[in-house]
Amino acid sequence: MALFKRVPTDGQKGKVSYNSGIVSGIISLAVSEIDGVELMQGKKRGIRLYFEKDGVYANVSVKVDYGYNVPEAAFKIQQTVKHNVEAMTKYKVAKVNVYVVGVEALDYSAD
């Protein structure tokens, strides 16, 4: 588990540390806010993070429910992830890549 630190630049002493699990949790919550989208679970992790000097790079793998506009959903994911991560951690998000790995048919046969 990686640990990433941010040192305040406004003269305050101390530091704020975030591990990659915190940022992944923020991204997971951001994706859950979007209708018709489900984050990949299981063997294929839905979130991969890379911390570089120019910012955070996030790869997000999702399934989209049938009937939703895929490009629109992907764009909403990019916007929401960027906004939430930057607002909650003060990290700059350099890029959010969205991988749509499937389209899920809605199950109407449930009791």
Gaussian input, Z-matrix of N, CA and C with variables (Angstrom, degrees):
# hf/3-21g

backbone

0 1
 N
 C     1     B1
 C     2     B2     1     A1
 N     3     B3     2     A2     1     D1
 C     4     B4     3     A3     2     D2
 C     5     B5     4     A4     3     D3
 N     6     B6     5     A5     4     D4
 C     7     B7     6     A6     5     D5
 C     8     B8     7     A7     6     D6
 N     9     B9     8     A8     7     D7
 C    10    B10     9     A9     8     D8
 C    11    B11    10    A10     9     D9
 N    12    B12    11    A11    10    D10
 C    13    B13    12    A12    11    D11
 C    14    B14    13    A13    12    D12
 N    15    B15    14    A14    13    D13
 C    16    B16    15    A15    14    D14
 C    17    B17    16    A16    15    D15
 N    18    B18    17    A17    16    D16
 C    19    B19    18    A18    17    D17
 C    20    B20    19    A19    18    D18
 N    21    B21    20    A20    19    D19
 C    22    B22    21    A21    20    D20
 C    23    B23    22    A22    21    D21
 N    24    B24    23    A23    22    D22
 C    25    B25    24    A24    23    D23
 C    26    B26    25    A25    24    D24
 N    27    B27    26    A26    25    D25
 C    28    B28    27    A27    26    D26
 C    29    B29    28    A28    27    D27
 N    30    B30    29    A29    28    D28
 C    31    B31    30    A30    29    D29
 C    32    B32    31    A31    30    D30
 N    33    B33    32    A32    31    D31
 C    34    B34    33    A33    32    D32
 C    35    B35    34    A34    33    D33
 N    36    B36    35    A35    34    D34
 C    37    B37    36    A36    35    D35
 C    38    B38    37    A37    36    D36
 N    39    B39    38    A38    37    D37
 C    40    B40    39    A39    38    D38
 C    41    B41    40    A40    39    D39
 N    42    B42    41    A41    40    D40
 C    43    B43    42    A42    41    D41
 C    44    B44    43    A43    42    D42
 N    45    B45    44    A44    43    D43
 C    46    B46    45    A45    44    D44
 C    47    B47    46    A46    45    D45
 N    48    B48    47    A47    46    D46
 C    49    B49    48    A48    47    D47
 C    50    B50    49    A49    48    D48
 N    51    B51    50    A50    49    D49
 C    52    B52    51    A51    50    D50
 C    53    B53    52    A52    51    D51
 N    54    B54    53    A53    52    D52
 C    55    B55    54    A54    53    D53
 C    56    B56    55    A55    54    D54
 N    57    B57    56    A56    55    D55
 C    58    B58    57    A57    56    D56
 C    59    B59    58    A58    57    D57
 N    60    B60    59    A59    58    D58
 C    61    B61    60    A60    59    D59
 C    62    B62    61    A61    60    D60
 N    63    B63    62    A62    61    D61
 C    64    B64    63    A63    62    D62
 C    65    B65    64    A64    63    D63
 N    66    B66    65    A65    64    D64
 C    67    B67    66    A66    65    D65
 C    68    B68    67    A67    66    D66
 N    69    B69    68    A68    67    D67
 C    70    B70    69    A69    68    D68
 C    71    B71    70    A70    69    D69
 N    72    B72    71    A71    70    D70
 C    73    B73    72    A72    71    D71
 C    74    B74    73    A73    72    D72
 N    75    B75    74    A74    73    D73
 C    76    B76    75    A75    74    D74
 C    77    B77    76    A76    75    D75
 N    78    B78    77    A77    76    D76
 C    79    B79    78    A78    77    D77
 C    80    B80    79    A79    78    D78
 N    81    B81    80    A80    79    D79
 C    82    B82    81    A81    80    D80
 C    83    B83    82    A82    81    D81
 N    84    B84    83    A83    82    D82
 C    85    B85    84    A84    83    D83
 C    86    B86    85    A85    84    D84
 N    87    B87    86    A86    85    D85
 C    88    B88    87    A87    86    D86
 C    89    B89    88    A88    87    D87
 N    90    B90    89    A89    88    D88
 C    91    B91    90    A90    89    D89
 C    92    B92    91    A91    90    D90
 N    93    B93    92    A92    91    D91
 C    94    B94    93    A93    92    D92
 C    95    B95    94    A94    93    D93
 N    96    B96    95    A95    94    D94
 C    97    B97    96    A96    95    D95
 C    98    B98    97    A97    96    D96
 N    99    B99    98    A98    97    D97
 C   100   B100    99    A99    98    D98
 C   101   B101   100   A100    99    D99
 N   102   B102   101   A101   100   D100
 C   103   B103   102   A102   101   D101
 C   104   B104   103   A103   102   D102
 N   105   B105   104   A104   103   D103
 C   106   B106   105   A105   104   D104
 C   107   B107   106   A106   105   D105
 N   108   B108   107   A107   106   D106
 C   109   B109   108   A108   107   D107
 C   110   B110   109   A109   108   D108
 N   111   B111   110   A110   109   D109
 C   112   B112   111   A111   110   D110
 C   113   B113   112   A112   111   D111
 N   114   B114   113   A113   112   D112
 C   115   B115   114   A114   113   D113
 C   116   B116   115   A115   114   D114
 N   117   B117   116   A116   115   D115
 C   118   B118   117   A117   116   D116
 C   119   B119   118   A118   117   D117
 N   120   B120   119   A119   118   D118
 C   121   B121   120   A120   119   D119
 C   122   B122   121   A121   120   D120
 N   123   B123   122   A122   121   D121
 C   124   B124   123   A123   122   D122
 C   125   B125   124   A124   123   D123
 N   126   B126   125   A125   124   D124
 C   127   B127   126   A126   125   D125
 C   128   B128   127   A127   126   D126
 N   129   B129   128   A128   127   D127
 C   130   B130   129   A129   128   D128
 C   131   B131   130   A130   129   D129
 N   132   B132   131   A131   130   D130
 C   133   B133   132   A132   131   D131
 C   134   B134   133   A133   132   D132
 N   135   B135   134   A134   133   D133
 C   136   B136   135   A135   134   D134
 C   137   B137   136   A136   135   D135
 N   138   B138   137   A137   136   D136
 C   139   B139   138   A138   137   D137
 C   140   B140   139   A139   138   D138
 N   141   B141   140   A140   139   D139
 C   142   B142   141   A141   140   D140
 C   143   B143   142   A142   141   D141
 N   144   B144   143   A143   142   D142
 C   145   B145   144   A144   143   D143
 C   146   B146   145   A145   144   D144
 N   147   B147   146   A146   145   D145
 C   148   B148   147   A147   146   D146
 C   149   B149   148   A148   147   D147
 N   150   B150   149   A149   148   D148
 C   151   B151   150   A150   149   D149
 C   152   B152   151   A151   150   D150
 N   153   B153   152   A152   151   D151
 C   154   B154   153   A153   152   D152
 C   155   B155   154   A154   153   D153
 N   156   B156   155   A155   154   D154
 C   157   B157   156   A156   155   D155
 C   158   B158   157   A157   156   D156
 N   159   B159   158   A158   157   D157
 C   160   B160   159   A159   158   D158
 C   161   B161   160   A160   159   D159
 N   162   B162   161   A161   160   D160
 C   163   B163   162   A162   161   D161
 C   164   B164   163   A163   162   D162
 N   165   B165   164   A164   163   D163
 C   166   B166   165   A165   164   D164
 C   167   B167   166   A166   165   D165
 N   168   B168   167   A167   166   D166
 C   169   B169   168   A168   167   D167
 C   170   B170   169   A169   168   D168
 N   171   B171   170   A170   169   D169
 C   172   B172   171   A171   170   D170
 C   173   B173   172   A172   171   D171
 N   174   B174   173   A173   172   D172
 C   175   B175   174   A174   173   D173
 C   176   B176   175   A175   174   D174
 N   177   B177   176   A176   175   D175
 C   178   B178   177   A177   176   D176
 C   179   B179   178   A178   177   D177
 N   180   B180   179   A179   178   D178
 C   181   B181   180   A180   179   D179
 C   182   B182   181   A181   180   D180
 N   183   B183   182   A182   181   D181
 C   184   B184   183   A183   182   D182
 C   185   B185   184   A184   183   D183
 N   186   B186   185   A185   184   D184
 C   187   B187   186   A186   185   D185
 C   188   B188   187   A187   186   D186
 N   189   B189   188   A188   187   D187
 C   190   B190   189   A189   188   D188
 C   191   B191   190   A190   189   D189
 N   192   B192   191   A191   190   D190
 C   193   B193   192   A192   191   D191
 C   194   B194   193   A193   192   D192
 N   195   B195   194   A194   193   D193
 C   196   B196   195   A195   194   D194
 C   197   B197   196   A196   195   D195
 N   198   B198   197   A197   196   D196
 C   199   B199   198   A198   197   D197
 C   200   B200   199   A199   198   D198
 N   201   B201   200   A200   199   D199
 C   202   B202   201   A201   200   D200
 C   203   B203   202   A202   201   D201
 N   204   B204   203   A203   202   D202
 C   205   B205   204   A204   203   D203
 C   206   B206   205   A205   204   D204
 N   207   B207   206   A206   205   D205
 C   208   B208   207   A207   206   D206
 C   209   B209   208   A208   207   D207
 N   210   B210   209   A209   208   D208
 C   211   B211   210   A210   209   D209
 C   212   B212   211   A211   210   D210
 N   213   B213   212   A212   211   D211
 C   214   B214   213   A213   212   D212
 C   215   B215   214   A214   213   D213
 N   216   B216   215   A215   214   D214
 C   217   B217   216   A216   215   D215
 C   218   B218   217   A217   216   D216
 N   219   B219   218   A218   217   D217
 C   220   B220   219   A219   218   D218
 C   221   B221   220   A220   219   D219
 N   222   B222   221   A221   220   D220
 C   223   B223   222   A222   221   D221
 C   224   B224   223   A223   222   D222
 N   225   B225   224   A224   223   D223
 C   226   B226   225   A225   224   D224
 C   227   B227   226   A226   225   D225
 N   228   B228   227   A227   226   D226
 C   229   B229   228   A228   227   D227
 C   230   B230   229   A229   228   D228
 N   231   B231   230   A230   229   D229
 C   232   B232   231   A231   230   D230
 C   233   B233   232   A232   231   D231
 N   234   B234   233   A233   232   D232
 C   235   B235   234   A234   233   D233
 C   236   B236   235   A235   234   D234
 N   237   B237   236   A236   235   D235
 C   238   B238   237   A237   236   D236
 C   239   B239   238   A238   237   D237
 N   240   B240   239   A239   238   D238
 C   241   B241   240   A240   239   D239
 C   242   B242   241   A241   240   D240
 N   243   B243   242   A242   241   D241
 C   244   B244   243   A243   242   D242
 C   245   B245   244   A244   243   D243
 N   246   B246   245   A245   244   D244
 C   247   B247   246   A246   245   D245
 C   248   B248   247   A247   246   D246
 N   249   B249   248   A248   247   D247
 C   250   B250   249   A249   248   D248
 C   251   B251   250   A250   249   D249
 N   252   B252   251   A251   250   D250
 C   253   B253   252   A252   251   D251
 C   254   B254   253   A253   252   D252
 N   255   B255   254   A254   253   D253
 C   256   B256   255   A255   254   D254
 C   257   B257   256   A256   255   D255
 N   258   B258   257   A257   256   D256
 C   259   B259   258   A258   257   D257
 C   260   B260   259   A259   258   D258
 N   261   B261   260   A260   259   D259
 C   262   B262   261   A261   260   D260
 C   263   B263   262   A262   261   D261
 N   264   B264   263   A263   262   D262
 C   265   B265   264   A264   263   D263
 C   266   B266   265   A265   264   D264
 N   267   B267   266   A266   265   D265
 C   268   B268   267   A267   266   D266
 C   269   B269   268   A268   267   D267
 N   270   B270   269   A269   268   D268
 C   271   B271   270   A270   269   D269
 C   272   B272   271   A271   270   D270
 N   273   B273   272   A272   271   D271
 C   274   B274   273   A273   272   D272
 C   275   B275   274   A274   273   D273
 N   276   B276   275   A275   274   D274
 C   277   B277   276   A276   275   D275
 C   278   B278   277   A277   276   D276
 N   279   B279   278   A278   277   D277
 C   280   B280   279   A279   278   D278
 C   281   B281   280   A280   279   D279
 N   282   B282   281   A281   280   D280
 C   283   B283   282   A282   281   D281
 C   284   B284   283   A283   282   D282
 N   285   B285   284   A284   283   D283
 C   286   B286   285   A285   284   D284
 C   287   B287   286   A286   285   D285
 N   288   B288   287   A287   286   D286
 C   289   B289   288   A288   287   D287
 C   290   B290   289   A289   288   D288
 N   291   B291   290   A290   289   D289
 C   292   B292   291   A291   290   D290
 C   293   B293   292   A292   291   D291
 N   294   B294   293   A293   292   D292
 C   295   B295   294   A294   293   D293
 C   296   B296   295   A295   294   D294
 N   297   B297   296   A296   295   D295
 C   298   B298   297   A297   296   D296
 C   299   B299   298   A298   297   D297
 N   300   B300   299   A299   298   D298
 C   301   B301   300   A300   299   D299
 C   302   B302   301   A301   300   D300
 N   303   B303   302   A302   301   D301
 C   304   B304   303   A303   302   D302
 C   305   B305   304   A304   303   D303
 N   306   B306   305   A305   304   D304
 C   307   B307   306   A306   305   D305
 C   308   B308   307   A307   306   D306
 N   309   B309   308   A308   307   D307
 C   310   B310   309   A309   308   D308
 C   311   B311   310   A310   309   D309
 N   312   B312   311   A311   310   D310
 C   313   B313   312   A312   311   D311
 C   314   B314   313   A313   312   D312
 N   315   B315   314   A314   313   D313
 C   316   B316   315   A315   314   D314
 C   317   B317   316   A316   315   D315
 N   318   B318   317   A317   316   D316
 C   319   B319   318   A318   317   D317
 C   320   B320   319   A319   318   D318
 N   321   B321   320   A320   319   D319
 C   322   B322   321   A321   320   D320
 C   323   B323   322   A322   321   D321
 N   324   B324   323   A323   322   D322
 C   325   B325   324   A324   323   D323
 C   326   B326   325   A325   324   D324
 N   327   B327   326   A326   325   D325
 C   328   B328   327   A327   326   D326
 C   329   B329   328   A328   327   D327
 N   330   B330   329   A329   328   D328
 C   331   B331   330   A330   329   D329
 C   332   B332   331   A331   330   D330

   B1=1.4485
   B2=1.5177
   B3=1.3056
   B4=1.4568
   B5=1.5185
   B6=1.3146
   B7=1.4501
   B8=1.5192
   B9=1.3094
   B10=1.4524
   B11=1.5124
   B12=1.3292
   B13=1.4546
   B14=1.5161
   B15=1.3099
   B16=1.4596
   B17=1.5105
   B18=1.3348
   B19=1.4591
   B20=1.5190
   B21=1.3366
   B22=1.4618
   B23=1.5185
   B24=1.3287
   B25=1.4666
   B26=1.5193
   B27=1.3236
   B28=1.4608
   B29=1.5303
   B30=1.3289
   B31=1.4534
   B32=1.5133
   B33=1.3013
   B34=1.4626
   B35=1.5208
   B36=1.3161
   B37=1.4582
   B38=1.5172
   B39=1.3141
   B40=1.4527
   B41=1.5106
   B42=1.3048
   B43=1.4613
   B44=1.5214
   B45=1.3035
   B46=1.4592
   B47=1.5205
   B48=1.3114
   B49=1.4650
   B50=1.5230
   B51=1.3250
   B52=1.4549
   B53=1.5179
   B54=1.3120
   B55=1.4565
   B56=1.5258
   B57=1.3091
   B58=1.4621
   B59=1.5236
   B60=1.3383
   B61=1.4611
   B62=1.5127
   B63=1.3255
   B64=1.4625
   B65=1.5227
   B66=1.3334
   B67=1.4621
   B68=1.5327
   B69=1.3309
   B70=1.4751
   B71=1.5219
   B72=1.3270
   B73=1.4590
   B74=1.5199
   B75=1.3239
   B76=1.4680
   B77=1.5282
   B78=1.3214
   B79=1.4714
   B80=1.5233
   B81=1.3186
   B82=1.4597
   B83=1.5231
   B84=1.3213
   B85=1.4652
   B86=1.5265
   B87=1.3197
   B88=1.4671
   B89=1.5218
   B90=1.3390
   B91=1.4684
   B92=1.5222
   B93=1.3263
   B94=1.4671
   B95=1.5273
   B96=1.3288
   B97=1.4658
   B98=1.5225
   B99=1.3146
   B100=1.4628
   B101=1.5246
   B102=1.3213
   B103=1.4670
   B104=1.5205
   B105=1.3336
   B106=1.4531
   B107=1.5154
   B108=1.3358
   B109=1.4619
   B110=1.5199
   B111=1.3267
   B112=1.4653
   B113=1.5254
   B114=1.3133
   B115=1.4527
   B116=1.5174
   B117=1.3242
   B118=1.4661
   B119=1.5199
   B120=1.3126
   B121=1.4599
   B122=1.5202
   B123=1.3116
   B124=1.4605
   B125=1.5107
   B126=1.3443
   B127=1.4633
   B128=1.5221
   B129=1.3116
   B130=1.4631
   B131=1.5132
   B132=1.3190
   B133=1.4646
   B134=1.5133
   B135=1.3093
   B136=1.4509
   B137=1.5103
   B138=1.3438
   B139=1.4671
   B140=1.5221
   B141=1.3102
   B142=1.4664
   B143=1.5277
   B144=1.3195
   B145=1.4619
   B146=1.5183
   B147=1.3272
   B148=1.4574
   B149=1.5162
   B150=1.3133
   B151=1.4568
   B152=1.5220
   B153=1.3189
   B154=1.4595
   B155=1.5284
   B156=1.3218
   B157=1.4683
   B158=1.5231
   B159=1.3322
   B160=1.4668
   B161=1.5262
   B162=1.3392
   B163=1.4505
   B164=1.5166
   B165=1.3190
   B166=1.4592
   B167=1.5272
   B168=1.3217
   B169=1.4565
   B170=1.5217
   B171=1.3178
   B172=1.4584
   B173=1.5207
   B174=1.3293
   B175=1.4546
   B176=1.5216
   B177=1.3313
   B178=1.4589
   B179=1.5249
   B180=1.3398
   B181=1.4708
   B182=1.5211
   B183=1.3368
   B184=1.4604
   B185=1.5204
   B186=1.3337
   B187=1.4623
   B188=1.5157
   B189=1.3181
   B190=1.4611
   B191=1.5164
   B192=1.3229
   B193=1.4606
   B194=1.5214
   B195=1.3286
   B196=1.4508
   B197=1.5292
   B198=1.3145
   B199=1.4543
   B200=1.5255
   B201=1.3307
   B202=1.4584
   B203=1.5202
   B204=1.3046
   B205=1.4532
   B206=1.5334
   B207=1.3343
   B208=1.4579
   B209=1.5271
   B210=1.3442
   B211=1.4658
   B212=1.5302
   B213=1.3153
   B214=1.4676
   B215=1.5321
   B216=1.3216
   B217=1.4650
   B218=1.5280
   B219=1.3341
   B220=1.4630
   B221=1.5299
   B222=1.3261
   B223=1.4538
   B224=1.5282
   B225=1.3311
   B226=1.4697
   B227=1.5282
   B228=1.3381
   B229=1.4648
   B230=1.5257
   B231=1.3286
   B232=1.4696
   B233=1.5244
   B234=1.3234
   B235=1.4585
   B236=1.5246
   B237=1.3122
   B238=1.4606
   B239=1.5240
   B240=1.3373
   B241=1.4665
   B242=1.5220
   B243=1.3241
   B244=1.4673
   B245=1.5248
   B246=1.3160
   B247=1.4611
   B248=1.5302
   B249=1.3387
   B250=1.4624
   B251=1.5272
   B252=1.3287
   B253=1.4699
   B254=1.5248
   B255=1.3275
   B256=1.4649
   B257=1.5227
   B258=1.3318
   B259=1.4656
   B260=1.5213
   B261=1.3224
   B262=1.4628
   B263=1.5222
   B264=1.3339
   B265=1.4625
   B266=1.5156
   B267=1.2993
   B268=1.4592
   B269=1.5283
   B270=1.3576
   B271=1.4603
   B272=1.5162
   B273=1.3195
   B274=1.4588
   B275=1.5308
   B276=1.3133
   B277=1.4649
   B278=1.5176
   B279=1.3281
   B280=1.4575
   B281=1.5199
   B282=1.3484
   B283=1.4666
   B284=1.5192
   B285=1.3344
   B286=1.4633
   B287=1.5307
   B288=1.3284
   B289=1.4614
   B290=1.5172
   B291=1.3290
   B292=1.4658
   B293=1.5262
   B294=1.3248
   B295=1.4603
   B296=1.5179
   B297=1.3282
   B298=1.4681
   B299=1.5189
   B300=1.3369
   B301=1.4638
   B302=1.5212
   B303=1.3235
   B304=1.4494
   B305=1.5104
   B306=1.3161
   B307=1.4572
   B308=1.5101
   B309=1.3169
   B310=1.4552
   B311=1.5258
   B312=1.3326
   B313=1.4571
   B314=1.5338
   B315=1.2928
   B316=1.4616
   B317=1.5199
   B318=1.3212
   B319=1.4627
   B320=1.5316
   B321=1.3332
   B322=1.4530
   B323=1.5281
   B324=1.3413
   B325=1.4597
   B326=1.5284
   B327=1.3229
   B328=1.4773
   B329=1.5255
   B330=1.3181
   B331=1.4837
   B332=1.4900
   A1=107.75
   A2=116.78
   A3=122.11
   A4=110.29
   A5=115.32
   A6=121.57
   A7=107.78
   A8=117.66
   A9=122.15
   A10=108.82
   A11=116.85
   A12=121.51
   A13=110.70
   A14=114.78
   A15=121.67
   A16=106.85
   A17=116.48
   A18=121.34
   A19=107.61
   A20=118.10
   A21=120.84
   A22=111.73
   A23=116.58
   A24=121.13
   A25=112.53
   A26=118.19
   A27=120.54
   A28=112.65
   A29=117.29
   A30=120.49
   A31=114.94
   A32=118.76
   A33=120.65
   A34=109.46
   A35=114.57
   A36=118.96
   A37=108.75
   A38=115.15
   A39=120.32
   A40=110.74
   A41=115.30
   A42=120.40
   A43=109.66
   A44=114.58
   A45=121.96
   A46=106.70
   A47=116.55
   A48=120.80
   A49=110.21
   A50=115.55
   A51=122.19
   A52=107.17
   A53=117.82
   A54=117.42
   A55=107.70
   A56=116.00
   A57=119.88
   A58=112.02
   A59=117.79
   A60=121.47
   A61=112.58
   A62=117.14
   A63=121.03
   A64=109.93
   A65=116.71
   A66=120.73
   A67=110.21
   A68=117.03
   A69=120.22
   A70=110.88
   A71=117.26
   A72=121.18
   A73=112.21
   A74=116.13
   A75=120.69
   A76=109.74
   A77=116.70
   A78=120.71
   A79=110.57
   A80=117.01
   A81=121.13
   A82=111.03
   A83=116.94
   A84=120.65
   A85=111.38
   A86=117.03
   A87=120.82
   A88=110.97
   A89=116.75
   A90=120.75
   A91=110.56
   A92=116.88
   A93=119.87
   A94=112.25
   A95=118.46
   A96=122.28
   A97=112.52
   A98=117.47
   A99=121.51
   A100=109.48
   A101=115.73
   A102=121.93
   A103=110.80
   A104=115.78
   A105=121.61
   A106=114.94
   A107=117.41
   A108=121.01
   A109=109.10
   A110=116.19
   A111=121.50
   A112=108.96
   A113=116.48
   A114=122.95
   A115=109.64
   A116=117.84
   A117=121.81
   A118=109.79
   A119=116.44
   A120=123.20
   A121=108.86
   A122=116.66
   A123=121.25
   A124=113.50
   A125=116.01
   A126=121.17
   A127=112.35
   A128=116.00
   A129=120.20
   A130=108.18
   A131=115.44
   A132=119.67
   A133=109.88
   A134=115.24
   A135=120.94
   A136=114.42
   A137=117.51
   A138=120.27
   A139=109.76
   A140=115.62
   A141=122.34
   A142=106.92
   A143=115.93
   A144=121.48
   A145=111.23
   A146=115.25
   A147=122.49
   A148=106.88
   A149=116.41
   A150=121.66
   A151=108.23
   A152=116.15
   A153=122.48
   A154=108.68
   A155=116.34
   A156=120.34
   A157=112.58
   A158=116.75
   A159=119.68
   A160=112.89
   A161=118.49
   A162=120.64
   A163=113.10
   A164=114.65
   A165=122.63
   A166=108.82
   A167=115.32
   A168=121.96
   A169=106.91
   A170=116.71
   A171=121.24
   A172=109.94
   A173=115.81
   A174=122.26
   A175=106.38
   A176=115.99
   A177=121.57
   A178=108.55
   A179=116.50
   A180=121.97
   A181=109.18
   A182=115.65
   A183=120.41
   A184=111.24
   A185=114.35
   A186=122.74
   A187=106.39
   A188=116.24
   A189=121.91
   A190=108.11
   A191=116.68
   A192=120.95
   A193=110.22
   A194=115.37
   A195=121.90
   A196=109.80
   A197=116.49
   A198=121.77
   A199=113.61
   A200=117.76
   A201=121.10
   A202=109.42
   A203=115.87
   A204=122.44
   A205=108.46
   A206=117.50
   A207=121.99
   A208=112.58
   A209=120.17
   A210=118.73
   A211=112.61
   A212=116.73
   A213=120.49
   A214=110.83
   A215=117.12
   A216=120.98
   A217=110.81
   A218=117.04
   A219=121.13
   A220=110.77
   A221=116.94
   A222=120.78
   A223=111.21
   A224=116.80
   A225=120.82
   A226=110.88
   A227=116.31
   A228=120.42
   A229=109.55
   A230=116.80
   A231=120.45
   A232=111.12
   A233=116.97
   A234=120.91
   A235=111.87
   A236=116.80
   A237=121.44
   A238=111.38
   A239=117.01
   A240=120.24
   A241=110.10
   A242=117.32
   A243=120.89
   A244=110.38
   A245=117.35
   A246=120.90
   A247=111.31
   A248=117.30
   A249=120.79
   A250=112.58
   A251=117.56
   A252=119.80
   A253=110.38
   A254=117.16
   A255=119.70
   A256=112.18
   A257=117.30
   A258=120.31
   A259=112.30
   A260=117.55
   A261=120.53
   A262=113.78
   A263=118.48
   A264=119.75
   A265=113.79
   A266=118.88
   A267=124.36
   A268=112.81
   A269=117.03
   A270=119.65
   A271=108.13
   A272=116.91
   A273=121.25
   A274=106.84
   A275=116.71
   A276=121.30
   A277=107.33
   A278=115.79
   A279=121.06
   A280=111.72
   A281=116.45
   A282=119.27
   A283=109.78
   A284=115.24
   A285=121.63
   A286=106.98
   A287=115.58
   A288=121.41
   A289=108.10
   A290=116.48
   A291=121.30
   A292=107.99
   A293=114.93
   A294=121.55
   A295=108.24
   A296=115.48
   A297=120.68
   A298=105.76
   A299=115.96
   A300=120.87
   A301=112.84
   A302=116.59
   A303=118.45
   A304=112.08
   A305=114.23
   A306=122.31
   A307=106.45
   A308=116.68
   A309=122.51
   A310=110.07
   A311=116.50
   A312=120.79
   A313=107.46
   A314=116.73
   A315=120.59
   A316=109.55
   A317=116.42
   A318=122.13
   A319=109.29
   A320=116.06
   A321=120.95
   A322=112.04
   A323=117.38
   A324=120.15
   A325=112.96
   A326=117.52
   A327=120.13
   A328=110.21
   A329=113.73
   A330=119.13
   A331=110.92
   D1=126.44
   D2=-179.95
   D3=-86.32
   D4=150.66
   D5=178.13
   D6=-123.03
   D7=125.18
   D8=-177.47
   D9=-115.71
   D10=136.18
   D11=-173.96
   D12=-115.43
   D13=148.10
   D14=174.42
   D15=-128.06
   D16=122.35
   D17=179.15
   D18=-99.49
   D19=124.14
   D20=179.99
   D21=-59.52
   D22=140.58
   D23=-178.35
   D24=-101.76
   D25=0.67
   D26=-176.03
   D27=-94.62
   D28=23.94
   D29=176.16
   D30=88.49
   D31=-5.97
   D32=179.39
   D33=-74.89
   D34=147.15
   D35=177.46
   D36=-92.05
   D37=151.59
   D38=-178.62
   D39=106.58
   D40=179.01
   D41=-179.58
   D42=-147.99
   D43=157.54
   D44=176.41
   D45=-113.82
   D46=128.32
   D47=-178.84
   D48=-116.32
   D49=138.19
   D50=175.58
   D51=-126.20
   D52=134.16
   D53=171.22
   D54=-93.84
   D55=168.09
   D56=-175.60
   D57=-63.14
   D58=-25.23
   D59=177.95
   D60=-64.73
   D61=-34.61
   D62=177.91
   D63=-65.77
   D64=-47.31
   D65=-179.67
   D66=-65.04
   D67=-39.37
   D68=176.54
   D69=-62.11
   D70=-39.79
   D71=177.64
   D72=-63.01
   D73=-40.55
   D74=177.85
   D75=-63.30
   D76=-42.93
   D77=179.32
   D78=-65.30
   D79=-41.48
   D80=178.62
   D81=-60.12
   D82=-44.15
   D83=177.29
   D84=-64.98
   D85=-38.68
   D86=179.20
   D87=-62.16
   D88=-42.84
   D89=179.86
   D90=-67.07
   D91=-36.10
   D92=-178.98
   D93=-67.64
   D94=-17.79
   D95=178.09
   D96=-74.27
   D97=-14.77
   D98=-173.00
   D99=-97.92
   D100=125.50
   D101=-179.35
   D102=-67.25
   D103=139.80
   D104=173.71
   D105=81.14
   D106=12.19
   D107=-176.96
   D108=-127.77
   D109=138.47
   D110=177.35
   D111=-131.00
   D112=129.54
   D113=177.95
   D114=-69.85
   D115=138.11
   D116=178.02
   D117=-63.69
   D118=141.03
   D119=179.47
   D120=-125.35
   D121=170.41
   D122=173.89
   D123=86.58
   D124=-142.86
   D125=-175.85
   D126=-57.88
   D127=-45.73
   D128=179.11
   D129=-87.59
   D130=103.20
   D131=-179.19
   D132=-64.32
   D133=142.21
   D134=-178.34
   D135=-81.57
   D136=-16.96
   D137=-176.78
   D138=-132.33
   D139=128.98
   D140=172.15
   D141=-126.28
   D142=131.33
   D143=-177.91
   D144=-117.99
   D145=144.13
   D146=174.46
   D147=-134.47
   D148=124.91
   D149=179.79
   D150=-102.77
   D151=114.72
   D152=-179.47
   D153=-119.86
   D154=172.27
   D155=-179.24
   D156=-62.25
   D157=-33.52
   D158=-177.66
   D159=-88.19
   D160=0.98
   D161=176.01
   D162=138.94
   D163=-173.16
   D164=-178.90
   D165=-90.66
   D166=133.55
   D167=173.29
   D168=-109.16
   D169=127.32
   D170=-178.01
   D171=-122.82
   D172=130.94
   D173=171.56
   D174=-109.39
   D175=121.33
   D176=-175.87
   D177=-120.40
   D178=122.11
   D179=179.16
   D180=-106.01
   D181=127.65
   D182=-175.29
   D183=-137.42
   D184=163.96
   D185=166.95
   D186=-112.48
   D187=143.27
   D188=179.97
   D189=-112.97
   D190=136.16
   D191=177.50
   D192=-68.47
   D193=145.09
   D194=178.33
   D195=-57.83
   D196=136.21
   D197=177.52
   D198=100.61
   D199=-13.46
   D200=178.06
   D201=-91.49
   D202=147.42
   D203=178.56
   D204=-73.85
   D205=113.09
   D206=-173.75
   D207=-64.33
   D208=-49.56
   D209=179.25
   D210=-61.27
   D211=-37.41
   D212=178.71
   D213=-65.76
   D214=-42.17
   D215=178.65
   D216=-63.82
   D217=-42.59
   D218=179.31
   D219=-62.99
   D220=-42.02
   D221=178.86
   D222=-64.13
   D223=-40.96
   D224=177.67
   D225=-62.52
   D226=-38.94
   D227=177.51
   D228=-61.32
   D229=-47.36
   D230=-179.99
   D231=-58.58
   D232=-47.54
   D233=-179.05
   D234=-62.79
   D235=-47.04
   D236=-175.55
   D237=-67.73
   D238=-43.21
   D239=178.83
   D240=-62.04
   D241=-48.13
   D242=-179.54
   D243=-59.11
   D244=-48.52
   D245=-177.72
   D246=-61.98
   D247=-49.59
   D248=-175.37
   D249=-65.90
   D250=-44.39
   D251=-179.53
   D252=-64.45
   D253=-44.97
   D254=-179.00
   D255=-67.60
   D256=-34.59
   D257=-179.89
   D258=-74.51
   D259=-35.11
   D260=-174.30
   D261=-91.29
   D262=-24.79
   D263=-175.31
   D264=-120.74
   D265=-16.15
   D266=-174.61
   D267=69.38
   D268=8.69
   D269=170.25
   D270=-73.18
   D271=149.24
   D272=172.68
   D273=-89.04
   D274=133.17
   D275=176.84
   D276=-95.12
   D277=115.86
   D278=-178.30
   D279=-81.05
   D280=-39.87
   D281=-176.65
   D282=-159.12
   D283=141.28
   D284=172.66
   D285=-123.75
   D286=110.58
   D287=176.01
   D288=-94.84
   D289=128.32
   D290=179.45
   D291=-110.91
   D292=124.35
   D293=177.80
   D294=-111.25
   D295=112.81
   D296=176.59
   D297=-89.44
   D298=109.63
   D299=-173.82
   D300=-97.58
   D301=-3.15
   D302=178.27
   D303=-178.95
   D304=162.87
   D305=174.36
   D306=-118.37
   D307=124.40
   D308=-175.98
   D309=-95.88
   D310=128.94
   D311=174.03
   D312=-77.60
   D313=138.87
   D314=177.92
   D315=-71.75
   D316=137.42
   D317=-177.61
   D318=-94.94
   D319=104.88
   D320=-179.90
   D321=-93.97
   D322=-2.46
   D323=-175.99
   D324=-87.70
   D325=-0.49
   D326=-179.33
   D327=-66.56
   D328=146.20
   D329=-178.00
   D330=-72.88

